[in-house]
Amino acid sequence: AEEFARLIRIVLNAKQRRSERSPRKMGGPEDAVLTLVDLRNSAVLQREPTFNWTQVTGATHYVINVYDHDERIIWSANTTKTRLAYPENRPPLAPGDYKWDVTARVGNKTPDDPAALYDATAFTVVGEIRAKEIEADLAIARTRVDDDDGGINLVYISALIEHKRLWQAAAELKESLERAPNDQTLWELLMETYWQMKLWGARESARQLSENPNLTVKMIHELEARR
């Protein structure tokens, strides 16, 4: 009953919000927009998380900063990669709210659109007891697969959204849409996930794809996160 109530609550909220337009769009050309992907407005169950962002064409390196709730920098690093783990030789992050940002450096060039080379977002590290509760809840929800629905687990996806495991929820939804590209409930849940992540460009792209009568699996696969 609890899982069903959560599913209904998440789906109804997504349906009601579908008609609302995204507040704004940000970023430059689609081939040169830096977007923070994982740990984006999400809950973090590990105290040494991994940060992910999109690649910027021509970028020579990236600068990442992590801030505490008082917006003081507690960790900064340079990397040529688009994925970086919080170092094990530093004190683990305590439960609480954090912010992080990444700036892409493109040699000594001055970009036409500086906003395309910078992005910032927030995340929350949950306590150990709550993290175990969330992991247990997700493990149970993951087993609720109905073969009549083509193996699509809406209970698990709804649990991911409720627990703010948002990028993981987006990945599950896109995979499900490859099997059921015309399922409007899946599109509504994907738009709701992007809404919570504040990925307005990706949300509008999902809206346009959901209304496309010639929708293909390739189009879903190519849906990328844009601010």
VENDA-V336058 format. One record per helix or strand. SS is the DSSP state (helix for helix, strand for strand). FROM is the first residue (numbers start at 1). TO is the last residue. If there is no record, write none. Layout:
<<SS | FROM | TO> <SS | FROM | TO>>
This chain:
<<helix | 2 | 17> <helix | 30 | 32> <strand | 36 | 38> <strand | 42 | 44> <strand | 50 | 53> <strand | 61 | 67> <strand | 73 | 79> <strand | 83 | 85> <strand | 96 | 105> <helix | 114 | 117> <strand | 118 | 125> <helix | 128 | 142> <helix | 147 | 149> <helix | 154 | 162> <helix | 166 | 179> <helix | 184 | 197> <helix | 200 | 210> <helix | 217 | 221>>
